[in-house]
Amino acid sequence: MEENKELAPRGTMVLAMVFFGSFILYYFLNWKWLSNLWYVR
């Protein structure tokens, strides 16, 4: 059996990283927006 050195195709990894990065950005931007709307005392 031949072993494939690259487990996932490059495009799949790029799409996964773009999705993960946009999710993290969206998550933190929503927290910032929510903290500006709700004043916690």
MODELLER restraints for C-alpha pairs under 7 A, 6 or more apart:
rsr = mdl.restraints
at = mdl.atoms
